[in-house]
Amino acid sequence: MFIDALLTQNLSLFGQHGITFAIYCILTMAIFLESALLPAALLPGDSLLLLAGAMITKHLLRFYPTLAVLVTATGTGYWLNYLTGRWLIQTKSVQKWLMNVSAHDYQRAQNFSRRYGPSALLIGRFIGFIRTLLPLLAGATSLRQRHFHFFNWLGAVTWVGVLLQVGEHLANLPVFKENSAIGMAFLLLLPILLFVAGLMGSFWFARRRRKREAGS
């Protein structure tokens, strides 16, 4: 039902079956979890925002409510992530999460944070995976809350707003308009494919680390 309504851009079907509410719930949960929890860093936030932007162009969603809901989701998710780093960084669960992060990604996030300071929370929003590490590191290094909140919410508005508009412009391209069903299907499948690819990469890294530990 949801996929059929999305591909056909059937407005009456969206309203009649409450599909719009379900879409908001899915988008909100995915964006919140990616922002809040390191194990959920593989969720494809960027591509979901592009999809939401395309749906706005098709009048399946409205821009300002979508912007408000998703900014709130990622902003509160980042705040929870920051509090986790501030108060729970030494717990076994969080340390286990960090053990599953590759040394390259962890060092990359640390270097990025040192180079840009609090503004890394703004710039890093557009860099997949390490954007989930940055608020955790900010909390672990006891970044002042007022600095965190300023760059957190500025980054939330910028990230969500920019990618929604990119999705809108993408859906307005002539080639997209001429192949609307195919274009929407691509944007729908892209987050799923990226998530599966991320899971496969994560399993490969974990298996490689276990082999390395067993051989040492």
mmCIF file of the C-alpha atoms, coordinates in Angstrom:
data_MODEL
# 
_entry.id   MODEL 
# 
loop_
_atom_site.group_PDB 
_atom_site.id 
_atom_site.type_symbol 
_atom_site.label_atom_id 
_atom_site.label_alt_id 
_atom_site.label_comp_id 
_atom_site.label_asym_id 
_atom_site.label_entity_id 
_atom_site.label_seq_id 
_atom_site.pdbx_PDB_ins_code 
_atom_site.Cartn_x 
_atom_site.Cartn_y 
_atom_site.Cartn_z 
_atom_site.occupancy 
_atom_site.B_iso_or_equiv 
_atom_site.pdbx_formal_charge 
_atom_site.auth_seq_id 
_atom_site.auth_comp_id 
_atom_site.auth_asym_id 
_atom_site.auth_atom_id 
_atom_site.pdbx_PDB_model_num 
ATOM 1   C CA . MET A 1 1   ? 0.000  0.000   0.000   1.00 0.00 ? 1   MET A CA 1 
ATOM 2   C CA . PHE A 1 2   ? 2.719  2.458   1.010   1.00 0.00 ? 2   PHE A CA 1 
ATOM 3   C CA . ILE A 1 3   ? 4.935  1.706   -2.002  1.00 0.00 ? 3   ILE A CA 1 
ATOM 4   C CA . ASP A 1 4   ? 2.001  1.867   -4.411  1.00 0.00 ? 4   ASP A CA 1 
ATOM 5   C CA . ALA A 1 5   ? 0.926  5.230   -3.024  1.00 0.00 ? 5   ALA A CA 1 
ATOM 6   C CA . LEU A 1 6   ? 4.472  6.551   -3.215  1.00 0.00 ? 6   LEU A CA 1 
ATOM 7   C CA . LEU A 1 7   ? 5.181  5.435   -6.764  1.00 0.00 ? 7   LEU A CA 1 
ATOM 8   C CA . THR A 1 8   ? 1.849  6.666   -8.118  1.00 0.00 ? 8   THR A CA 1 
ATOM 9   C CA . GLN A 1 9   ? 1.897  9.873   -6.015  1.00 0.00 ? 9   GLN A CA 1 
ATOM 10  C CA . ASN A 1 10  ? -1.722 9.158   -5.127  1.00 0.00 ? 10  ASN A CA 1 
ATOM 11  C CA . LEU A 1 11  ? -2.659 11.948  -2.698  1.00 0.00 ? 11  LEU A CA 1 
ATOM 12  C CA . SER A 1 12  ? -6.059 10.514  -1.837  1.00 0.00 ? 12  SER A CA 1 
ATOM 13  C CA . LEU A 1 13  ? -4.493 7.159   -0.978  1.00 0.00 ? 13  LEU A CA 1 
ATOM 14  C CA . PHE A 1 14  ? -2.017 8.894   1.326   1.00 0.00 ? 14  PHE A CA 1 
ATOM 15  C CA . GLY A 1 15  ? -4.719 10.749  3.215   1.00 0.00 ? 15  GLY A CA 1 
ATOM 16  C CA . GLN A 1 16  ? -7.257 7.949   3.329   1.00 0.00 ? 16  GLN A CA 1 
ATOM 17  C CA . HIS A 1 17  ? -5.013 5.335   4.894   1.00 0.00 ? 17  HIS A CA 1 
ATOM 18  C CA . GLY A 1 18  ? -2.948 7.553   7.183   1.00 0.00 ? 18  GLY A CA 1 
ATOM 19  C CA . ILE A 1 19  ? 0.169  6.773   5.174   1.00 0.00 ? 19  ILE A CA 1 
ATOM 20  C CA . THR A 1 20  ? 1.505  10.303  5.629   1.00 0.00 ? 20  THR A CA 1 
ATOM 21  C CA . PHE A 1 21  ? 1.588  9.829   9.395   1.00 0.00 ? 21  PHE A CA 1 
ATOM 22  C CA . ALA A 1 22  ? 3.380  6.493   8.974   1.00 0.00 ? 22  ALA A CA 1 
ATOM 23  C CA . ILE A 1 23  ? 5.978  8.118   6.705   1.00 0.00 ? 23  ILE A CA 1 
ATOM 24  C CA . TYR A 1 24  ? 6.638  10.836  9.258   1.00 0.00 ? 24  TYR A CA 1 
ATOM 25  C CA . CYS A 1 25  ? 7.042  8.185   11.957  1.00 0.00 ? 25  CYS A CA 1 
ATOM 26  C CA . ILE A 1 26  ? 9.515  6.157   9.864   1.00 0.00 ? 26  ILE A CA 1 
ATOM 27  C CA . LEU A 1 27  ? 11.566 9.204   8.864   1.00 0.00 ? 27  LEU A CA 1 
ATOM 28  C CA . THR A 1 28  ? 11.588 10.588  12.398  1.00 0.00 ? 28  THR A CA 1 
ATOM 29  C CA . MET A 1 29  ? 12.638 7.302   13.978  1.00 0.00 ? 29  MET A CA 1 
ATOM 30  C CA . ALA A 1 30  ? 15.397 6.679   11.422  1.00 0.00 ? 30  ALA A CA 1 
ATOM 31  C CA . ILE A 1 31  ? 16.852 10.199  11.671  1.00 0.00 ? 31  ILE A CA 1 
ATOM 32  C CA . PHE A 1 32  ? 16.625 10.178  15.483  1.00 0.00 ? 32  PHE A CA 1 
ATOM 33  C CA . LEU A 1 33  ? 18.314 6.788   15.859  1.00 0.00 ? 33  LEU A CA 1 
ATOM 34  C CA . GLU A 1 34  ? 21.114 7.626   13.411  1.00 0.00 ? 34  GLU A CA 1 
ATOM 35  C CA . SER A 1 35  ? 21.808 10.824  15.352  1.00 0.00 ? 35  SER A CA 1 
ATOM 36  C CA . ALA A 1 36  ? 21.484 9.314   18.835  1.00 0.00 ? 36  ALA A CA 1 
ATOM 37  C CA . LEU A 1 37  ? 23.058 5.858   18.846  1.00 0.00 ? 37  LEU A CA 1 
ATOM 38  C CA . LEU A 1 38  ? 26.400 4.754   17.468  1.00 0.00 ? 38  LEU A CA 1 
ATOM 39  C CA . PRO A 1 39  ? 25.120 1.262   16.483  1.00 0.00 ? 39  PRO A CA 1 
ATOM 40  C CA . ALA A 1 40  ? 22.509 3.014   14.298  1.00 0.00 ? 40  ALA A CA 1 
ATOM 41  C CA . ALA A 1 41  ? 25.113 5.073   12.426  1.00 0.00 ? 41  ALA A CA 1 
ATOM 42  C CA . LEU A 1 42  ? 24.584 2.846   9.372   1.00 0.00 ? 42  LEU A CA 1 
ATOM 43  C CA . LEU A 1 43  ? 21.069 4.203   8.851   1.00 0.00 ? 43  LEU A CA 1 
ATOM 44  C CA . PRO A 1 44  ? 21.073 6.210   5.579   1.00 0.00 ? 44  PRO A CA 1 
ATOM 45  C CA . GLY A 1 45  ? 19.991 9.628   6.853   1.00 0.00 ? 45  GLY A CA 1 
ATOM 46  C CA . ASP A 1 46  ? 21.199 11.565  3.809   1.00 0.00 ? 46  ASP A CA 1 
ATOM 47  C CA . SER A 1 47  ? 19.284 9.491   1.282   1.00 0.00 ? 47  SER A CA 1 
ATOM 48  C CA . LEU A 1 48  ? 16.152 9.496   3.450   1.00 0.00 ? 48  LEU A CA 1 
ATOM 49  C CA . LEU A 1 49  ? 16.214 13.299  3.474   1.00 0.00 ? 49  LEU A CA 1 
ATOM 50  C CA . LEU A 1 50  ? 16.589 13.321  -0.312  1.00 0.00 ? 50  LEU A CA 1 
ATOM 51  C CA . LEU A 1 51  ? 13.578 11.013  -0.548  1.00 0.00 ? 51  LEU A CA 1 
ATOM 52  C CA . ALA A 1 52  ? 11.588 13.300  1.766   1.00 0.00 ? 52  ALA A CA 1 
ATOM 53  C CA . GLY A 1 53  ? 12.532 16.284  -0.394  1.00 0.00 ? 53  GLY A CA 1 
ATOM 54  C CA . ALA A 1 54  ? 11.310 14.527  -3.523  1.00 0.00 ? 54  ALA A CA 1 
ATOM 55  C CA . MET A 1 55  ? 8.051  13.673  -1.749  1.00 0.00 ? 55  MET A CA 1 
ATOM 56  C CA . ILE A 1 56  ? 7.621  17.358  -0.909  1.00 0.00 ? 56  ILE A CA 1 
ATOM 57  C CA . THR A 1 57  ? 7.936  18.219  -4.591  1.00 0.00 ? 57  THR A CA 1 
ATOM 58  C CA . LYS A 1 58  ? 5.262  15.630  -5.368  1.00 0.00 ? 58  LYS A CA 1 
ATOM 59  C CA . HIS A 1 59  ? 3.018  17.242  -2.701  1.00 0.00 ? 59  HIS A CA 1 
ATOM 60  C CA . LEU A 1 60  ? 3.044  14.055  -0.676  1.00 0.00 ? 60  LEU A CA 1 
ATOM 61  C CA . LEU A 1 61  ? 4.601  15.897  2.270   1.00 0.00 ? 61  LEU A CA 1 
ATOM 62  C CA . ARG A 1 62  ? 4.775  19.581  3.215   1.00 0.00 ? 62  ARG A CA 1 
ATOM 63  C CA . PHE A 1 63  ? 8.098  21.379  3.557   1.00 0.00 ? 63  PHE A CA 1 
ATOM 64  C CA . TYR A 1 64  ? 7.844  23.232  6.873   1.00 0.00 ? 64  TYR A CA 1 
ATOM 65  C CA . PRO A 1 65  ? 6.203  20.459  8.929   1.00 0.00 ? 65  PRO A CA 1 
ATOM 66  C CA . THR A 1 66  ? 8.773  18.007  7.542   1.00 0.00 ? 66  THR A CA 1 
ATOM 67  C CA . LEU A 1 67  ? 11.621 20.398  8.306   1.00 0.00 ? 67  LEU A CA 1 
ATOM 68  C CA . ALA A 1 68  ? 10.366 20.984  11.870  1.00 0.00 ? 68  ALA A CA 1 
ATOM 69  C CA . VAL A 1 69  ? 9.823  17.299  12.637  1.00 0.00 ? 69  VAL A CA 1 
ATOM 70  C CA . LEU A 1 70  ? 13.165 16.100  11.249  1.00 0.00 ? 70  LEU A CA 1 
ATOM 71  C CA . VAL A 1 71  ? 15.194 18.969  12.744  1.00 0.00 ? 71  VAL A CA 1 
ATOM 72  C CA . THR A 1 72  ? 13.690 18.095  16.125  1.00 0.00 ? 72  THR A CA 1 
ATOM 73  C CA . ALA A 1 73  ? 14.478 14.406  15.580  1.00 0.00 ? 73  ALA A CA 1 
ATOM 74  C CA . THR A 1 74  ? 18.148 14.891  14.700  1.00 0.00 ? 74  THR A CA 1 
ATOM 75  C CA . GLY A 1 75  ? 18.689 17.678  17.248  1.00 0.00 ? 75  GLY A CA 1 
ATOM 76  C CA . THR A 1 76  ? 17.317 15.670  20.160  1.00 0.00 ? 76  THR A CA 1 
ATOM 77  C CA . GLY A 1 77  ? 19.157 12.582  18.905  1.00 0.00 ? 77  GLY A CA 1 
ATOM 78  C CA . TYR A 1 78  ? 22.445 14.475  18.919  1.00 0.00 ? 78  TYR A CA 1 
ATOM 79  C CA . TRP A 1 79  ? 21.702 15.742  22.427  1.00 0.00 ? 79  TRP A CA 1 
ATOM 80  C CA . LEU A 1 80  ? 21.130 12.195  23.690  1.00 0.00 ? 80  LEU A CA 1 
ATOM 81  C CA . ASN A 1 81  ? 24.368 11.142  21.988  1.00 0.00 ? 81  ASN A CA 1 
ATOM 82  C CA . TYR A 1 82  ? 26.215 14.024  23.651  1.00 0.00 ? 82  TYR A CA 1 
ATOM 83  C CA . LEU A 1 83  ? 24.837 13.050  27.085  1.00 0.00 ? 83  LEU A CA 1 
ATOM 84  C CA . THR A 1 84  ? 25.894 9.445   26.437  1.00 0.00 ? 84  THR A CA 1 
ATOM 85  C CA . GLY A 1 85  ? 29.452 10.614  25.795  1.00 0.00 ? 85  GLY A CA 1 
ATOM 86  C CA . ARG A 1 86  ? 29.404 12.917  28.812  1.00 0.00 ? 86  ARG A CA 1 
ATOM 87  C CA . TRP A 1 87  ? 28.052 10.473  31.396  1.00 0.00 ? 87  TRP A CA 1 
ATOM 88  C CA . LEU A 1 88  ? 28.256 6.941   29.997  1.00 0.00 ? 88  LEU A CA 1 
ATOM 89  C CA . ILE A 1 89  ? 31.443 6.849   27.911  1.00 0.00 ? 89  ILE A CA 1 
ATOM 90  C CA . GLN A 1 90  ? 33.166 4.468   30.373  1.00 0.00 ? 90  GLN A CA 1 
ATOM 91  C CA . THR A 1 91  ? 30.307 1.966   30.549  1.00 0.00 ? 91  THR A CA 1 
ATOM 92  C CA . LYS A 1 92  ? 30.770 -1.480  29.036  1.00 0.00 ? 92  LYS A CA 1 
ATOM 93  C CA . SER A 1 93  ? 27.995 -0.980  26.476  1.00 0.00 ? 93  SER A CA 1 
ATOM 94  C CA . VAL A 1 94  ? 29.447 2.238   25.034  1.00 0.00 ? 94  VAL A CA 1 
ATOM 95  C CA . GLN A 1 95  ? 32.985 0.841   25.072  1.00 0.00 ? 95  GLN A CA 1 
ATOM 96  C CA . LYS A 1 96  ? 31.701 -2.179  23.168  1.00 0.00 ? 96  LYS A CA 1 
ATOM 97  C CA . TRP A 1 97  ? 30.126 0.154   20.588  1.00 0.00 ? 97  TRP A CA 1 
ATOM 98  C CA . LEU A 1 98  ? 33.444 1.950   20.170  1.00 0.00 ? 98  LEU A CA 1 
ATOM 99  C CA . MET A 1 99  ? 35.309 -1.342  19.755  1.00 0.00 ? 99  MET A CA 1 
ATOM 100 C CA . ASN A 1 100 ? 33.208 -2.017  16.664  1.00 0.00 ? 100 ASN A CA 1 
ATOM 101 C CA . VAL A 1 101 ? 34.295 1.272   15.081  1.00 0.00 ? 101 VAL A CA 1 
ATOM 102 C CA . SER A 1 102 ? 37.272 0.953   12.765  1.00 0.00 ? 102 SER A CA 1 
ATOM 103 C CA . ALA A 1 103 ? 40.451 2.666   13.929  1.00 0.00 ? 103 ALA A CA 1 
ATOM 104 C CA . HIS A 1 104 ? 40.420 4.708   10.712  1.00 0.00 ? 104 HIS A CA 1 
ATOM 105 C CA . ASP A 1 105 ? 36.926 6.099   11.294  1.00 0.00 ? 105 ASP A CA 1 
ATOM 106 C CA . TYR A 1 106 ? 37.564 6.789   14.972  1.00 0.00 ? 106 TYR A CA 1 
ATOM 107 C CA . GLN A 1 107 ? 40.826 8.604   14.258  1.00 0.00 ? 107 GLN A CA 1 
ATOM 108 C CA . ARG A 1 108 ? 39.185 10.487  11.426  1.00 0.00 ? 108 ARG A CA 1 
ATOM 109 C CA . ALA A 1 109 ? 36.422 11.695  13.738  1.00 0.00 ? 109 ALA A CA 1 
ATOM 110 C CA . GLN A 1 110 ? 38.906 12.699  16.430  1.00 0.00 ? 110 GLN A CA 1 
ATOM 111 C CA . ASN A 1 111 ? 41.088 14.624  13.971  1.00 0.00 ? 111 ASN A CA 1 
ATOM 112 C CA . PHE A 1 112 ? 38.020 16.317  12.520  1.00 0.00 ? 112 PHE A CA 1 
ATOM 113 C CA . SER A 1 113 ? 36.843 17.318  15.997  1.00 0.00 ? 113 SER A CA 1 
ATOM 114 C CA . ARG A 1 114 ? 40.264 18.678  16.989  1.00 0.00 ? 114 ARG A CA 1 
ATOM 115 C CA . ARG A 1 115 ? 40.641 20.631  13.761  1.00 0.00 ? 115 ARG A CA 1 
ATOM 116 C CA . TYR A 1 116 ? 37.253 22.349  13.728  1.00 0.00 ? 116 TYR A CA 1 
ATOM 117 C CA . GLY A 1 117 ? 36.343 22.374  17.419  1.00 0.00 ? 117 GLY A CA 1 
ATOM 118 C CA . PRO A 1 118 ? 32.621 22.792  18.198  1.00 0.00 ? 118 PRO A CA 1 
ATOM 119 C CA . SER A 1 119 ? 31.917 23.748  14.566  1.00 0.00 ? 119 SER A CA 1 
ATOM 120 C CA . ALA A 1 120 ? 32.672 20.115  13.663  1.00 0.00 ? 120 ALA A CA 1 
ATOM 121 C CA . LEU A 1 121 ? 29.120 19.409  14.860  1.00 0.00 ? 121 LEU A CA 1 
ATOM 122 C CA . LEU A 1 122 ? 27.891 21.632  12.010  1.00 0.00 ? 122 LEU A CA 1 
ATOM 123 C CA . ILE A 1 123 ? 30.305 20.648  9.240   1.00 0.00 ? 123 ILE A CA 1 
ATOM 124 C CA . GLY A 1 124 ? 30.380 16.970  10.165  1.00 0.00 ? 124 GLY A CA 1 
ATOM 125 C CA . ARG A 1 125 ? 26.624 16.591  9.645   1.00 0.00 ? 125 ARG A CA 1 
ATOM 126 C CA . PHE A 1 126 ? 27.337 16.086  5.959   1.00 0.00 ? 126 PHE A CA 1 
ATOM 127 C CA . ILE A 1 127 ? 29.893 13.304  6.489   1.00 0.00 ? 127 ILE A CA 1 
ATOM 128 C CA . GLY A 1 128 ? 28.311 9.896   6.840   1.00 0.00 ? 128 GLY A CA 1 
ATOM 129 C CA . PHE A 1 129 ? 29.011 7.729   9.889   1.00 0.00 ? 129 PHE A CA 1 
ATOM 130 C CA . ILE A 1 130 ? 31.401 10.108  11.670  1.00 0.00 ? 130 ILE A CA 1 
ATOM 131 C CA . ARG A 1 131 ? 28.482 12.516  12.205  1.00 0.00 ? 131 ARG A CA 1 
ATOM 132 C CA . THR A 1 132 ? 27.186 9.991   14.754  1.00 0.00 ? 132 THR A CA 1 
ATOM 133 C CA . LEU A 1 133 ? 30.588 9.825   16.454  1.00 0.00 ? 133 LEU A CA 1 
ATOM 134 C CA . LEU A 1 134 ? 31.040 13.594  16.782  1.00 0.00 ? 134 LEU A CA 1 
ATOM 135 C CA . PRO A 1 135 ? 28.440 14.333  19.516  1.00 0.00 ? 135 PRO A CA 1 
ATOM 136 C CA . LEU A 1 136 ? 29.665 11.305  21.466  1.00 0.00 ? 136 LEU A CA 1 
ATOM 137 C CA . LEU A 1 137 ? 33.217 12.693  21.369  1.00 0.00 ? 137 LEU A CA 1 
ATOM 138 C CA . ALA A 1 138 ? 31.927 16.173  22.229  1.00 0.00 ? 138 ALA A CA 1 
ATOM 139 C CA . GLY A 1 139 ? 30.320 14.781  25.373  1.00 0.00 ? 139 GLY A CA 1 
ATOM 140 C CA . ALA A 1 140 ? 33.382 12.705  26.260  1.00 0.00 ? 140 ALA A CA 1 
ATOM 141 C CA . THR A 1 141 ? 35.599 15.815  26.037  1.00 0.00 ? 141 THR A CA 1 
ATOM 142 C CA . SER A 1 142 ? 33.127 17.814  28.176  1.00 0.00 ? 142 SER A CA 1 
ATOM 143 C CA . LEU A 1 143 ? 32.311 20.405  25.528  1.00 0.00 ? 143 LEU A CA 1 
ATOM 144 C CA . ARG A 1 144 ? 30.245 23.139  27.156  1.00 0.00 ? 144 ARG A CA 1 
ATOM 145 C CA . GLN A 1 145 ? 26.530 22.604  26.696  1.00 0.00 ? 145 GLN A CA 1 
ATOM 146 C CA . ARG A 1 146 ? 25.843 26.083  25.359  1.00 0.00 ? 146 ARG A CA 1 
ATOM 147 C CA . HIS A 1 147 ? 28.459 25.580  22.645  1.00 0.00 ? 147 HIS A CA 1 
ATOM 148 C CA . PHE A 1 148 ? 27.097 22.133  21.898  1.00 0.00 ? 148 PHE A CA 1 
ATOM 149 C CA . HIS A 1 149 ? 23.492 23.286  21.616  1.00 0.00 ? 149 HIS A CA 1 
ATOM 150 C CA . PHE A 1 150 ? 24.364 26.228  19.370  1.00 0.00 ? 150 PHE A CA 1 
ATOM 151 C CA . PHE A 1 151 ? 26.236 24.140  16.798  1.00 0.00 ? 151 PHE A CA 1 
ATOM 152 C CA . ASN A 1 152 ? 23.927 21.149  17.244  1.00 0.00 ? 152 ASN A CA 1 
ATOM 153 C CA . TRP A 1 153 ? 20.752 22.999  16.342  1.00 0.00 ? 153 TRP A CA 1 
ATOM 154 C CA . LEU A 1 154 ? 22.429 25.125  13.682  1.00 0.00 ? 154 LEU A CA 1 
ATOM 155 C CA . GLY A 1 155 ? 23.777 21.937  12.112  1.00 0.00 ? 155 GLY A CA 1 
ATOM 156 C CA . ALA A 1 156 ? 20.384 20.228  12.384  1.00 0.00 ? 156 ALA A CA 1 
ATOM 157 C CA . VAL A 1 157 ? 18.586 23.034  10.538  1.00 0.00 ? 157 VAL A CA 1 
ATOM 158 C CA . THR A 1 158 ? 21.351 23.262  7.921   1.00 0.00 ? 158 THR A CA 1 
ATOM 159 C CA . TRP A 1 159 ? 21.644 19.515  7.261   1.00 0.00 ? 159 TRP A CA 1 
ATOM 160 C CA . VAL A 1 160 ? 17.926 18.802  7.055   1.00 0.00 ? 160 VAL A CA 1 
ATOM 161 C CA . GLY A 1 161 ? 17.090 22.009  5.180   1.00 0.00 ? 161 GLY A CA 1 
ATOM 162 C CA . VAL A 1 162 ? 19.823 21.629  2.560   1.00 0.00 ? 162 VAL A CA 1 
ATOM 163 C CA . LEU A 1 163 ? 19.134 17.968  1.794   1.00 0.00 ? 163 LEU A CA 1 
ATOM 164 C CA . LEU A 1 164 ? 15.370 18.472  1.638   1.00 0.00 ? 164 LEU A CA 1 
ATOM 165 C CA . GLN A 1 165 ? 15.918 21.220  -0.916  1.00 0.00 ? 165 GLN A CA 1 
ATOM 166 C CA . VAL A 1 166 ? 18.390 19.084  -2.874  1.00 0.00 ? 166 VAL A CA 1 
ATOM 167 C CA . GLY A 1 167 ? 15.755 16.351  -2.987  1.00 0.00 ? 167 GLY A CA 1 
ATOM 168 C CA . GLU A 1 168 ? 13.182 18.882  -4.187  1.00 0.00 ? 168 GLU A CA 1 
ATOM 169 C CA . HIS A 1 169 ? 15.461 20.136  -6.960  1.00 0.00 ? 169 HIS A CA 1 
ATOM 170 C CA . LEU A 1 170 ? 16.319 16.572  -7.954  1.00 0.00 ? 170 LEU A CA 1 
ATOM 171 C CA . ALA A 1 171 ? 12.627 15.723  -8.329  1.00 0.00 ? 171 ALA A CA 1 
ATOM 172 C CA . ASN A 1 172 ? 12.151 18.835  -10.482 1.00 0.00 ? 172 ASN A CA 1 
ATOM 173 C CA . LEU A 1 173 ? 14.763 17.797  -13.030 1.00 0.00 ? 173 LEU A CA 1 
ATOM 174 C CA . PRO A 1 174 ? 13.223 17.125  -16.471 1.00 0.00 ? 174 PRO A CA 1 
ATOM 175 C CA . VAL A 1 175 ? 14.629 13.596  -16.621 1.00 0.00 ? 175 VAL A CA 1 
ATOM 176 C CA . PHE A 1 176 ? 13.088 12.858  -13.207 1.00 0.00 ? 176 PHE A CA 1 
ATOM 177 C CA . LYS A 1 177 ? 9.714  14.294  -14.208 1.00 0.00 ? 177 LYS A CA 1 
ATOM 178 C CA . GLU A 1 178 ? 9.671  12.222  -17.387 1.00 0.00 ? 178 GLU A CA 1 
ATOM 179 C CA . ASN A 1 179 ? 10.413 9.040   -15.428 1.00 0.00 ? 179 ASN A CA 1 
ATOM 180 C CA . SER A 1 180 ? 8.701  9.887   -12.152 1.00 0.00 ? 180 SER A CA 1 
ATOM 181 C CA . ALA A 1 181 ? 7.842  6.341   -11.050 1.00 0.00 ? 181 ALA A CA 1 
ATOM 182 C CA . ILE A 1 182 ? 11.368 5.083   -11.769 1.00 0.00 ? 182 ILE A CA 1 
ATOM 183 C CA . GLY A 1 183 ? 12.902 8.082   -10.010 1.00 0.00 ? 183 GLY A CA 1 
ATOM 184 C CA . MET A 1 184 ? 10.808 7.618   -6.884  1.00 0.00 ? 184 MET A CA 1 
ATOM 185 C CA . ALA A 1 185 ? 11.549 3.887   -6.906  1.00 0.00 ? 185 ALA A CA 1 
ATOM 186 C CA . PHE A 1 186 ? 15.285 4.676   -7.068  1.00 0.00 ? 186 PHE A CA 1 
ATOM 187 C CA . LEU A 1 187 ? 15.057 7.114   -4.157  1.00 0.00 ? 187 LEU A CA 1 
ATOM 188 C CA . LEU A 1 188 ? 13.042 4.552   -2.207  1.00 0.00 ? 188 LEU A CA 1 
ATOM 189 C CA . LEU A 1 189 ? 15.521 1.728   -2.851  1.00 0.00 ? 189 LEU A CA 1 
ATOM 190 C CA . LEU A 1 190 ? 18.663 3.827   -2.330  1.00 0.00 ? 190 LEU A CA 1 
ATOM 191 C CA . PRO A 1 191 ? 18.386 4.018   1.489   1.00 0.00 ? 191 PRO A CA 1 
ATOM 192 C CA . ILE A 1 192 ? 17.734 0.275   1.651   1.00 0.00 ? 192 ILE A CA 1 
ATOM 193 C CA . LEU A 1 193 ? 20.746 -0.536  -0.537  1.00 0.00 ? 193 LEU A CA 1 
ATOM 194 C CA . LEU A 1 194 ? 23.018 1.799   1.440   1.00 0.00 ? 194 LEU A CA 1 
ATOM 195 C CA . PHE A 1 195 ? 21.852 0.271   4.717   1.00 0.00 ? 195 PHE A CA 1 
ATOM 196 C CA . VAL A 1 196 ? 22.500 -3.279  3.473   1.00 0.00 ? 196 VAL A CA 1 
ATOM 197 C CA . ALA A 1 197 ? 25.931 -2.251  2.150   1.00 0.00 ? 197 ALA A CA 1 
ATOM 198 C CA . GLY A 1 198 ? 26.748 -0.678  5.491   1.00 0.00 ? 198 GLY A CA 1 
ATOM 199 C CA . LEU A 1 199 ? 25.691 -3.800  7.381   1.00 0.00 ? 199 LEU A CA 1 
ATOM 200 C CA . MET A 1 200 ? 27.825 -5.995  5.136   1.00 0.00 ? 200 MET A CA 1 
ATOM 201 C CA . GLY A 1 201 ? 30.806 -3.713  5.658   1.00 0.00 ? 201 GLY A CA 1 
ATOM 202 C CA . SER A 1 202 ? 30.267 -3.743  9.416   1.00 0.00 ? 202 SER A CA 1 
ATOM 203 C CA . PHE A 1 203 ? 30.072 -7.543  9.539   1.00 0.00 ? 203 PHE A CA 1 
ATOM 204 C CA . TRP A 1 204 ? 33.201 -7.795  7.405   1.00 0.00 ? 204 TRP A CA 1 
ATOM 205 C CA . PHE A 1 205 ? 35.096 -5.441  9.736   1.00 0.00 ? 205 PHE A CA 1 
ATOM 206 C CA . ALA A 1 206 ? 33.926 -7.320  12.845  1.00 0.00 ? 206 ALA A CA 1 
ATOM 207 C CA . ARG A 1 207 ? 34.916 -10.675 11.342  1.00 0.00 ? 207 ARG A CA 1 
ATOM 208 C CA . ARG A 1 208 ? 38.318 -9.314  10.319  1.00 0.00 ? 208 ARG A CA 1 
ATOM 209 C CA . ARG A 1 209 ? 38.903 -7.926  13.828  1.00 0.00 ? 209 ARG A CA 1 
ATOM 210 C CA . ARG A 1 210 ? 37.999 -11.258 15.447  1.00 0.00 ? 210 ARG A CA 1 
ATOM 211 C CA . LYS A 1 211 ? 40.428 -13.102 13.157  1.00 0.00 ? 211 LYS A CA 1 
ATOM 212 C CA . ARG A 1 212 ? 43.164 -10.609 13.972  1.00 0.00 ? 212 ARG A CA 1 
ATOM 213 C CA . GLU A 1 213 ? 42.547 -10.993 17.704  1.00 0.00 ? 213 GLU A CA 1 
ATOM 214 C CA . ALA A 1 214 ? 42.488 -14.804 17.421  1.00 0.00 ? 214 ALA A CA 1 
ATOM 215 C CA . GLY A 1 215 ? 45.818 -14.801 15.576  1.00 0.00 ? 215 GLY A CA 1 
ATOM 216 C CA . SER A 1 216 ? 47.560 -12.511 18.046  1.00 0.00 ? 216 SER A CA 1 
# 
